[in-house]
Amino acid sequence: METKNYILKEVEYSDIKNIHKGLSDPDITKFYDVHFPTLEAVKEQMDWYEELKKNGTGIWWCIYDKVDHQFCGAGGFNSLQQEHQRAEIGFWLLKDFWGKGIMKEIMPRLFEEGFTTLKLNRIEGYVVSSNIKCKNALEKINFCYEGTMREFEIKNGSKISVDIYSLLKSEWK
Ligand SMILES: CC(C)(COP(=O)(O)OP(=O)(O)OC[C@H]1O[C@@H](n2cnc3c(N)ncnc32)[C@H](O)[C@@H]1OP(=O)(O)O)[C@@H](O)C(=O)NCCC(=O)NCCS
């Protein structure tokens, strides 16, 4: 699938080097529960993408620039629950591609895929409350802030609050 400036291709095992480029960067994984410093370690993440597809619990895409086919990042759905027609959306970009409006351009295409092909009624996002860049980007695409789960996680001894955002099919388009 594609947008005006980008191509989205389902993540495959052969994308391991690109995924490692992103998920080994501490600035990208700062608000994540995962970080993969080595190629060996990132195999766990590649298995996770495979499991999602095998179990029908999600799907992720790699994002490529249309002009020079450069890998920019990844986005997709996980924790998909068909009976409740809902799934969690996720998204990350390599730092070189921050501040270019890429998330703003691609997320609506992911919404379309979610609400049509995946037959979702609700798309939700869990964002660490201090992840301002992400929250700024979500608000620009009309993702609805539903509330904050205070001190929802403990990470390296720190209590982490997490915000919930969502978009319903009835609000989409
Ligand atoms: C979350 C993340 C993708 C946001 O990236 P981002 O570049 O801030 O968001 P967008 O791609 O929507 O770009 C918006 C920015 O591009 C700028 N911009 C430049 N050209 C633009 C254009 N043509 N259209 C829109 N915005 C444009 C905007 O001004 C805005 O800049 P600002 O953040 O300084 O206000 C990025 O910070 C990231 O990968 N973080 C690590 C992973 C992560 O935390 N993911 C959590 C889930 S969201």
PDBQT file of the ligand as one rigid body, heavy atoms in Angstrom, charges set to zero:
ROOT
HETATM    1  C1  LIG A 201       6.598   9.557  17.273  1.00  0.00    +0.000 C 
HETATM    2  C2  LIG A 201       7.381  10.068  16.092  1.00  0.00    +0.000 C 
HETATM    3  C3  LIG A 201       7.148   9.182  14.899  1.00  0.00    +0.000 C 
HETATM    4  C4  LIG A 201       6.877  11.484  15.786  1.00  0.00    +0.000 C 
HETATM    5  O1  LIG A 201       7.653  11.992  14.709  1.00  0.00    +0.000 OA
HETATM    6  P1  LIG A 201       7.423  13.515  14.274  1.00  0.00    +0.000 P 
HETATM    7  O2  LIG A 201       8.359  13.791  13.207  1.00  0.00    +0.000 OA
HETATM    8  O3  LIG A 201       7.411  14.405  15.454  1.00  0.00    +0.000 OA
HETATM    9  O4  LIG A 201       5.913  13.491  13.748  1.00  0.00    +0.000 OA
HETATM   10  P2  LIG A 201       5.419  13.742  12.267  1.00  0.00    +0.000 P 
HETATM   11  O5  LIG A 201       6.073  12.771  11.381  1.00  0.00    +0.000 OA
HETATM   12  O6  LIG A 201       3.954  13.799  12.280  1.00  0.00    +0.000 OA
HETATM   13  O7  LIG A 201       5.993  15.196  11.927  1.00  0.00    +0.000 OA
HETATM   14  C5  LIG A 201       5.461  16.326  12.632  1.00  0.00    +0.000 C 
HETATM   15  C6  LIG A 201       6.561  17.328  12.697  1.00  0.00    +0.000 C 
HETATM   16  O8  LIG A 201       7.037  17.552  11.358  1.00  0.00    +0.000 OA
HETATM   17  C7  LIG A 201       7.003  18.951  11.050  1.00  0.00    +0.000 C 
HETATM   18  N1  LIG A 201       6.763  19.021   9.626  1.00  0.00    +0.000 N 
HETATM   19  C8  LIG A 201       7.687  19.292   8.709  1.00  0.00    +0.000 A 
HETATM   20  N2  LIG A 201       7.188  19.194   7.480  1.00  0.00    +0.000 NA
HETATM   21  C9  LIG A 201       5.895  18.841   7.631  1.00  0.00    +0.000 A 
HETATM   22  C10 LIG A 201       4.830  18.595   6.730  1.00  0.00    +0.000 A 
HETATM   23  N3  LIG A 201       4.990  18.647   5.413  1.00  0.00    +0.000 N 
HETATM   24  N4  LIG A 201       3.635  18.264   7.220  1.00  0.00    +0.000 NA
HETATM   25  C11 LIG A 201       3.453  18.173   8.557  1.00  0.00    +0.000 A 
HETATM   26  N5  LIG A 201       4.434  18.395   9.473  1.00  0.00    +0.000 NA
HETATM   27  C12 LIG A 201       5.615  18.732   9.005  1.00  0.00    +0.000 A 
HETATM   28  C13 LIG A 201       5.924  19.497  11.931  1.00  0.00    +0.000 C 
HETATM   29  O9  LIG A 201       6.100  20.847  12.175  1.00  0.00    +0.000 OA
HETATM   30  C14 LIG A 201       6.146  18.687  13.191  1.00  0.00    +0.000 C 
HETATM   31  O10 LIG A 201       7.288  19.214  13.819  1.00  0.00    +0.000 OA
HETATM   32  P3  LIG A 201       7.259  19.455  15.413  1.00  0.00    +0.000 P 
HETATM   33  O11 LIG A 201       7.131  18.118  16.013  1.00  0.00    +0.000 OA
HETATM   34  O12 LIG A 201       8.587  20.080  15.656  1.00  0.00    +0.000 OA
HETATM   35  O13 LIG A 201       6.052  20.292  15.689  1.00  0.00    +0.000 OA
HETATM   36  C15 LIG A 201       8.907  10.107  16.388  1.00  0.00    +0.000 C 
HETATM   37  O14 LIG A 201       9.150  11.021  17.426  1.00  0.00    +0.000 OA
HETATM   38  C16 LIG A 201       9.421   8.726  16.804  1.00  0.00    +0.000 C 
HETATM   39  O15 LIG A 201       9.695   7.859  15.958  1.00  0.00    +0.000 OA
HETATM   40  N6  LIG A 201       9.591   8.500  18.137  1.00  0.00    +0.000 N 
HETATM   41  C17 LIG A 201      10.127   7.246  18.646  1.00  0.00    +0.000 C 
HETATM   42  C18 LIG A 201       9.079   6.169  18.629  1.00  0.00    +0.000 C 
HETATM   43  C19 LIG A 201       7.886   6.519  19.513  1.00  0.00    +0.000 C 
HETATM   44  O16 LIG A 201       7.997   7.121  20.565  1.00  0.00    +0.000 OA
HETATM   45  N7  LIG A 201       6.712   6.086  19.055  1.00  0.00    +0.000 N 
HETATM   46  C20 LIG A 201       5.539   6.245  19.901  1.00  0.00    +0.000 C 
HETATM   47  C21 LIG A 201       4.340   6.151  19.197  1.00  0.00    +0.000 C 
HETATM   48  S1  LIG A 201       3.745   7.568  18.430  1.00  0.00    +0.000 SA
ENDROOT
TORSDOF 0
